């Protein structure tokens, strides 16, 4: 079967926007390669025509990173690319590894791991996202509090460069001198990539190229600007013997935040019985406006989602008692039939666990649908700050947004001081005001030592805030890295860096 091509491209094509709903330019054609050979053919033709190349997975991005912003371009969709998941390979350490092609969805990867008694720890929120796109923005999810983003779980990558050459990049691979990395493509070409040495924010962060680390760390999170990821090898860990997802409710957001601060401190204490791999906050506006979760108390003004992982040495009853005491200490809503225990929702089986995950994943999905219905692009922060700034950043969001009259929601990875603030607008005046407030939020977060993107990347939408975060000198260092593997600047131009 010949490769499908769309040309001319309709200006209203769904391929020209992601979940952010931003549109930029209409490319000359959209192509759907179904093999590595076809992908290379597209890149060689693009080079001959001197066309820019944009690469797209499942279109679940939130920053328009894969959306064309030049008309003299080709958009490559991985829709028809083979989705292959390798066998789970147990290691002598008790952990395991698994290989997956770029078109595999995170759901397929997770199901393959769990079918063999293992789990993919990062748990990115959008399970329909493809592996390639998730690696491109170094995605993370609800368990980032314990396990961080995809980068640290990625052991090997197969990458195709903009000229069609391919290379395997392994963790621990560093054949170059102190100043730069060296790698050799399968065709025999040697590439020298400068090593970055700027200081990144001391918090969860996904803004720009990774400074320090291995060569593989540069490609993960590079947002498709350095190469096209074809395959990846990930590390897996065994499923925990005791796994207790739970949701606890509070009658005020402040009470929930105080609970969160003590809970994460105790979870980080190796000697403490409390061990949640996630600490997720859901604000009052979401609980009041979104579909309710069965069993949620009517008076709930905030919720915290936890997932305790451990073995059976302490006993499930002792674990629940310890969590209960901490929850009630901070004013959790008590069970009407037993005031000595919080009104706690527990997932003790896979069906209930999936219901909890669906509830959490439904929040951004509902938000995206509301944005689509509003008719204006999405304005959602992805900021994170250092631990000491937790209270300050929560106060910042309320202080700036409450008086604005705009509809806004916040939720997310409280264990990482990483809240998603979504601002919905319904008129041009509201949209303009929201953009002003967005900039003020980013400026304040940067002043706190934080980042303007903790997991979604910069893409095209957040370049103005990225430029606030890093100096010209730092961004020039990053551009030197890009130039080393993409001298003509044709791979995903307009992402991370504005067009020249």
C-alpha distance (Angstrom), angle and dihedral (degrees) to the residues before:
residue distance angle dihedral
X1 . . .
X2 3.79 . .
X3 3.78 120.5 .
X4 3.79 113.6 -89.9
X5 3.80 116.0 -118.7
X6 3.80 129.3 -173.4
X7 3.79 113.5 -152.9
X8 2.93 132.4 -174.0
X9 3.80 92.1 29.4
X10 3.82 115.9 -137.2
X11 3.79 111.1 -121.8
X12 3.81 90.2 -130.4
X13 3.81 95.2 50.4
X14 3.80 114.2 143.4
X15 3.79 87.9 -133.2
X16 3.82 89.4 69.9
X17 3.79 95.8 69.3
X18 3.79 138.5 43.7
X19 3.81 128.9 -159.1
X20 3.81 90.6 -65.4
X21 3.84 88.0 68.0
X22 3.80 92.0 -137.7
X23 3.83 117.7 140.6
X24 3.79 126.2 -165.1
X25 3.82 119.0 164.0
X26 3.80 142.8 -9.1
X27 3.83 112.8 -118.8
X28 3.80 124.8 -143.4
X29 3.79 91.6 -110.2
X30 3.79 144.9 -11.6
X31 3.80 117.0 -133.5
X32 3.81 130.8 -165.9
X33 3.83 110.0 -156.8
X34 3.81 115.4 -164.7
X35 3.81 97.4 -167.2
X36 3.77 142.6 29.2
X37 3.80 89.4 -106.0
X38 3.81 92.0 55.5
X39 3.80 91.0 47.4
X40 3.79 90.7 52.4
X41 3.80 89.8 48.1
X42 3.82 89.9 54.9
X43 3.80 92.2 50.0
X44 3.80 93.5 47.9
X45 3.81 90.3 50.4
X46 3.80 91.2 47.3
X47 3.79 89.6 52.4
X48 3.80 91.0 50.5
X49 3.81 90.4 51.8
X50 3.82 93.2 39.3
X51 3.78 91.0 -125.4
X52 3.79 125.3 156.5
X53 3.81 116.9 -115.3
X54 3.80 127.4 -139.2
X55 3.80 121.9 -173.4
X56 3.78 124.5 -153.4
X57 3.79 135.3 -172.3
X58 3.79 124.6 177.3
X59 3.85 94.8 -26.5
X60 3.81 92.3 -121.0
X61 3.81 93.0 129.6
X62 3.79 121.5 122.5
X63 3.81 101.8 -155.7
X64 3.84 103.8 52.1
X65 3.79 88.9 -111.5
X66 3.81 92.9 148.8
X67 3.81 96.5 37.9
X68 3.85 117.4 108.4
X69 3.78 115.0 -111.7
X70 3.81 96.5 175.9
X71 3.78 125.4 65.7
X72 3.82 92.5 -150.9
X73 3.78 90.9 70.9
X74 3.79 149.3 96.2
X75 3.79 122.2 -128.9
X76 3.81 113.7 -146.5
X77 3.79 114.8 -157.6
X78 3.81 120.3 -162.6
X79 3.80 90.8 -154.1
X80 3.82 92.9 113.3
X81 3.81 97.8 33.1
X82 3.83 114.1 117.8
X83 3.81 113.7 -91.2
X84 3.80 104.5 -147.6
X85 3.80 126.3 172.6
X86 3.79 117.4 -169.9
X87 3.78 127.4 -143.8
X88 3.80 119.1 -79.1
X89 3.81 107.2 -104.1
X90 3.83 113.2 -155.6
X91 3.80 116.3 -143.5
X92 3.78 129.4 -145.6
X93 3.80 88.1 -110.3
X94 3.80 90.6 66.2
X95 3.78 91.5 -107.4
X96 3.81 124.9 99.3
X97 3.80 145.0 -147.8
X98 3.78 133.3 -135.0
X99 3.80 134.3 -171.0
X100 3.78 124.4 -142.8
X101 3.78 135.8 175.1
X102 3.79 120.2 -121.4
X103 3.82 93.9 -102.6
X104 3.82 94.7 57.5
X105 3.80 111.9 110.6
X106 3.78 121.0 -127.3
X107 3.80 88.4 -117.3
X108 3.81 90.9 57.2
X109 3.80 90.3 47.7
X110 3.80 92.7 49.4
X111 3.81 93.5 46.7
X112 3.81 91.7 50.3
X113 3.81 90.9 50.8
X114 3.80 95.6 46.2
X115 3.81 93.1 47.2
X116 3.81 86.6 66.2
X117 3.80 97.0 43.2
X118 3.80 97.6 -95.4
X119 3.78 135.4 106.4
X120 3.80 136.5 -148.5
X121 3.82 99.9 -126.5
X122 3.85 104.4 -155.4
X123 3.84 93.4 65.3
X124 3.83 99.6 -167.0
X125 3.79 111.0 -147.4
X126 3.81 100.1 -121.7
X127 3.81 103.9 62.9
X128 3.81 92.7 -177.2
X129 3.82 89.8 63.7
X130 3.80 117.0 109.5
X131 3.79 123.3 -115.6
X132 3.82 92.3 -117.9
X133 3.79 95.3 54.1
X134 3.80 92.5 41.9
X135 3.80 90.7 54.7
X136 3.79 91.1 45.3
X137 3.81 90.9 63.4
X138 3.83 96.4 29.5
X139 3.79 89.5 -119.8
X140 3.78 123.8 -153.5
X141 3.76 136.6 178.6
X142 3.76 147.8 -171.9
X143 3.81 94.3 -38.9
X144 3.81 94.9 53.1
X145 3.82 88.4 107.4
X146 3.81 89.5 71.9
X147 3.78 104.4 20.8
X148 3.80 109.5 24.9
X149 3.83 124.4 -145.2
X150 3.81 132.5 -38.6
X151 3.80 94.4 -84.6
X152 3.79 97.6 77.4
X153 3.83 91.5 47.6
X154 3.82 94.5 51.0
X155 3.79 113.9 98.6
X156 3.81 103.6 169.5
X157 3.79 139.9 10.9
X158 3.76 135.2 -166.5
X159 3.80 108.2 -151.7
X160 3.80 134.3 -175.0
X161 3.78 114.6 -149.6
X162 3.79 123.5 -142.6
X163 3.83 91.4 -95.7
X164 3.81 92.2 56.0
X165 3.81 96.6 -102.9
X166 3.81 116.7 134.7
X167 3.78 133.1 -146.7
X168 3.80 139.1 180.0
X169 3.80 113.1 -133.8
X170 3.80 118.4 -165.0
X171 3.78 131.1 -166.4
X172 3.78 109.3 -103.8
X173 3.79 91.8 27.4
X174 3.80 109.5 135.9
X175 3.78 113.5 146.0
X176 3.78 96.9 156.5
X177 3.79 135.0 84.7
X178 3.79 125.4 -93.4
X179 3.80 94.2 -81.6
X180 3.80 100.7 52.9
X181 3.80 148.6 6.5
X182 3.78 121.2 -110.8
X183 3.78 126.4 -157.4
X184 3.79 134.8 166.3
X185 3.80 122.4 -138.6
X186 3.80 121.4 -133.8
X187 3.80 86.5 -103.7
X188 3.82 89.8 58.2
X189 3.81 100.6 -106.0
X190 3.82 115.0 143.3
X191 3.79 117.7 -138.4
X192 3.80 125.3 -165.2
X193 3.80 115.0 -158.5
X194 3.82 120.9 -172.2
X195 3.80 116.6 -120.3
X196 3.78 114.9 -123.8
X197 3.79 120.8 -130.1
X198 3.78 106.8 178.4
X199 3.81 122.9 123.0
X200 3.79 115.9 -104.1
X201 3.81 123.5 -153.4
X202 3.81 114.0 -83.1
X203 3.78 94.2 -118.1
X204 3.78 140.7 66.3
X205 3.79 104.0 -53.2
X206 3.82 143.1 172.6
X207 3.80 103.7 171.8
X208 3.78 114.9 123.8
X209 3.78 132.8 -28.8
X210 3.79 119.8 -24.9
X211 3.79 114.8 -101.0
X212 3.79 114.5 -142.0
X213 3.79 124.3 -3.2
X214 3.79 126.6 84.1
X215 3.78 131.5 -35.7
X216 3.81 88.8 -101.5
X217 3.81 89.0 60.4
X218 3.81 90.0 61.4
X219 3.80 93.1 56.0
X220 3.81 94.6 45.4
X221 3.78 105.1 77.3
X222 3.80 95.0 14.1
X223 3.83 90.0 119.5
X224 3.78 95.6 -130.2
X225 3.80 93.9 -59.6
X226 3.83 97.7 113.9
X227 3.79 104.5 36.6
X228 3.79 146.0 -27.3
X229 3.80 113.0 -95.2
X230 3.83 111.3 -133.9
X231 3.79 103.1 170.3
X232 3.78 138.4 3.7
X233 3.78 138.5 -166.3
X234 3.81 116.9 -146.0
X235 3.76 134.8 -168.9
X236 3.80 118.3 -123.5
X237 3.78 131.4 -164.5
X238 3.80 128.1 -149.0
X239 3.78 119.0 -90.4
X240 3.80 108.0 -98.9
X241 3.78 118.3 -106.1
X242 3.81 91.0 -132.8
X243 3.77 117.0 38.0
X244 3.82 118.9 170.3
X245 3.82 117.4 175.7
X246 3.80 110.2 -170.7
X247 3.77 141.9 170.7
X248 3.80 122.1 -151.0
X249 3.80 125.4 -170.2
X250 3.80 133.7 -144.5
X251 3.79 132.3 -168.2
X252 3.81 91.2 -133.4
X253 3.79 135.8 34.7
X254 3.80 91.1 -133.1
X255 3.80 91.2 59.3
X256 3.80 90.0 50.5
X257 3.80 91.8 51.0
X258 3.82 92.6 51.3
X259 3.80 89.5 49.9
X260 3.81 90.3 50.3
X261 3.79 93.7 52.0
X262 3.81 93.2 53.7
X263 3.81 94.0 39.3
X264 3.78 94.3 55.8
X265 3.82 91.6 45.9
X266 3.77 90.6 53.9
X267 3.82 93.7 43.7
X268 3.79 89.3 56.6
X269 3.81 91.5 53.6
X270 3.81 106.4 95.4
X271 3.79 91.1 -152.3
X272 3.82 95.5 52.5
X273 3.80 121.9 99.4
X274 3.83 91.5 -138.0
X275 3.81 112.4 92.4
X276 3.79 115.7 162.5
X277 3.80 116.2 168.1
X278 3.79 90.6 -158.8
X279 3.80 136.1 38.8
X280 3.79 108.8 -174.8
X281 3.81 125.8 176.2
X282 3.82 126.1 -152.7
X283 3.80 116.8 -169.1
X284 3.78 130.3 -138.1
X285 3.80 97.1 -104.1
X286 3.80 90.9 59.0
X287 3.80 94.4 47.1
X288 3.80 90.5 50.5
X289 3.81 98.9 43.6
X290 3.82 105.0 33.0
X291 3.83 129.8 71.4
X292 3.78 109.1 -74.0
X293 3.77 125.5 -114.8
X294 3.80 113.2 -123.2
X295 3.80 109.6 -101.3
X296 3.80 96.4 23.6
X297 3.83 111.7 139.3
X298 3.80 115.5 -115.9
X299 3.81 93.1 -126.7
X300 3.82 94.5 54.6
X301 3.80 113.1 131.2
X302 3.81 97.1 169.9
X303 3.78 138.3 16.3
X304 3.78 133.8 -159.3
X305 3.80 121.6 -156.7
X306 3.81 117.7 -151.9
X307 3.78 135.3 174.4
X308 3.78 116.3 -162.1
X309 3.81 115.0 -154.4
X310 3.76 124.0 -170.6
X311 3.77 146.5 105.0
X312 3.78 128.4 -82.0
X313 3.80 95.3 -100.4
X314 3.81 94.2 102.5
X315 3.79 94.3 37.4
X316 3.78 127.9 -120.8
X317 3.81 92.9 -103.8
X318 3.82 92.8 54.9
X319 3.80 91.5 47.4
X320 3.80 92.8 51.4
X321 3.79 91.6 46.4
X322 3.82 91.6 53.1
X323 3.80 91.7 49.4
X324 3.80 90.8 45.7
X325 3.79 93.0 53.6
X326 3.79 92.4 51.1
X327 3.80 92.6 46.2
X328 3.80 94.3 50.4
X329 3.81 90.4 45.0
X330 3.81 87.9 63.5
X331 3.79 96.8 44.1
X332 3.79 103.2 -94.3
X333 3.80 112.9 176.1
X334 3.80 106.6 -93.6
X335 3.78 126.9 -130.5
X336 3.83 107.1 -96.9
X337 3.81 90.4 -137.4
X338 3.81 94.7 46.5
X339 3.86 117.1 24.9
X340 3.80 89.7 -171.7
X341 3.81 90.3 69.1
X342 3.83 129.5 53.7
X343 3.80 122.1 -114.5
X344 3.77 88.1 -101.4
X345 3.80 124.9 174.4
X346 3.79 111.1 -145.9
X347 3.80 131.0 -167.8
X348 3.77 106.8 -152.3
X349 3.80 96.5 160.7
X350 3.79 136.7 42.9
X351 3.81 94.3 -104.4
X352 3.79 93.3 55.9
X353 3.81 91.1 41.4
X354 3.80 90.2 55.4
X355 3.82 89.4 49.4
X356 3.81 90.1 55.2
X357 3.79 91.8 48.1
X358 3.79 90.4 48.2
X359 3.81 90.3 51.3
X360 3.82 91.4 52.7
X361 3.79 94.1 43.2
X362 3.80 90.6 46.1
X363 3.81 91.0 65.0
X364 3.84 97.6 70.3
X365 3.80 90.6 36.0
X366 3.82 90.7 55.1
X367 3.78 89.8 45.2
X368 3.79 91.1 53.1
X369 3.81 91.0 50.0
X370 3.80 90.8 50.6
X371 3.80 89.8 50.4
X372 3.80 91.0 51.1
X373 3.80 90.4 50.9
X374 3.81 92.5 48.8
X375 3.79 92.2 62.3
X376 3.82 94.0 -133.4
X377 3.82 128.8 98.1
X378 3.76 120.6 -95.5
X379 3.80 119.1 -89.9
X380 3.78 107.7 -166.6
X381 3.77 128.1 152.5
X382 3.77 120.6 -135.7
X383 3.79 96.6 -172.9
X384 3.79 128.5 147.0
X385 3.79 132.0 -176.4
X386 3.82 136.8 -164.8
X387 3.80 117.1 -81.6
X388 3.80 95.4 -99.4
X389 3.81 90.5 58.7
X390 3.83 96.8 58.6
X391 3.80 96.4 107.7
X392 3.80 92.8 39.8
X393 3.80 94.4 54.6
X394 3.82 93.3 48.0
X395 3.80 89.2 50.4
X396 3.82 89.9 47.9
X397 3.80 93.3 56.8
X398 3.78 93.4 48.8
X399 3.80 95.1 42.5
X400 3.81 94.6 52.0
X401 3.80 101.7 34.8
X402 3.81 106.3 35.9
X403 3.82 94.8 65.9
X404 3.82 92.5 44.5
X405 3.79 95.9 78.6
X406 3.81 89.7 -133.9
X407 3.79 123.9 132.6
X408 3.77 108.5 -109.5
X409 3.80 139.2 164.1
X410 3.77 133.6 -169.2
X411 3.77 131.9 -163.1
X412 3.75 140.2 132.6
X413 3.76 148.2 85.1
X414 3.80 102.3 7.5
X415 3.79 91.5 165.3
X416 3.81 86.6 67.6
X417 3.84 96.6 39.2
X418 3.80 83.6 -113.1
X419 3.78 115.2 136.5
X420 3.78 125.9 173.6
X421 3.79 109.0 -136.3
X422 3.81 111.8 -165.5
X423 3.80 119.1 -167.3
X424 3.81 116.5 -164.8
X425 3.79 118.7 -157.0
X426 3.80 131.5 -171.2
X427 3.81 103.6 -176.6
X428 3.79 138.5 36.0
X429 3.80 90.6 -108.0
X430 3.81 91.2 54.3
X431 3.79 91.1 45.8
X432 3.82 92.1 51.6
X433 3.80 91.2 48.4
X434 3.80 91.3 48.2
X435 3.80 91.2 52.7
X436 3.81 90.4 52.5
X437 3.80 91.2 50.4
X438 3.80 91.2 45.6
X439 3.79 90.3 57.1
X440 3.80 91.4 48.5
X441 3.80 90.4 50.9
X442 3.80 91.5 51.2
X443 3.80 93.0 47.4
X444 3.79 90.4 51.9
X445 3.81 93.3 46.9
X446 3.79 91.3 50.5
X447 3.81 89.3 51.0
X448 3.83 87.7 54.8
X449 3.82 89.7 56.6
X450 3.79 93.0 -102.3
X451 3.79 138.3 128.4
X452 3.80 133.3 -107.2
X453 3.81 89.9 -139.5
X454 3.78 125.6 35.0
X455 3.82 99.8 169.2
X456 3.82 115.9 -12.1
X457 3.79 98.5 64.1
X458 3.79 129.4 -133.9
X459 3.79 101.1 -83.2
X460 3.78 111.2 162.1
X461 3.78 100.6 -55.7
X462 3.79 96.8 63.5
X463 3.80 102.1 42.8
X464 3.84 92.9 108.5
X465 3.81 90.2 56.4
X466 3.82 92.3 42.3
X467 3.80 87.6 55.4
X468 3.81 89.1 53.7
X469 3.77 90.7 51.5
X470 3.80 100.1 50.5
X471 3.79 131.2 39.6
X472 3.79 124.3 -119.6
X473 3.81 88.1 -104.8
X474 3.81 93.5 56.9
X475 3.79 93.3 45.4
X476 3.80 89.7 49.6
X477 3.81 88.3 55.3
X478 3.79 88.9 54.2
X479 3.79 92.3 47.4
X480 3.81 89.4 53.4
X481 3.81 88.2 57.9
X482 3.80 90.5 52.1
X483 3.78 92.6 47.5
X484 3.81 90.5 54.5
X485 3.83 92.4 63.8
X486 3.81 101.5 21.0
X487 3.83 105.9 34.0
X488 3.80 94.2 169.8
X489 3.80 93.0 49.3
X490 3.82 92.0 -130.6
X491 3.82 98.7 132.0
X492 3.80 111.6 94.4
X493 3.82 95.8 -31.0
X494 3.78 115.8 -166.7
X495 3.80 92.6 37.3
X496 3.82 114.9 111.9
X497 3.79 90.2 -10.6
X498 3.78 127.5 52.5
X499 3.80 117.5 -116.3
X500 3.79 113.7 -83.2
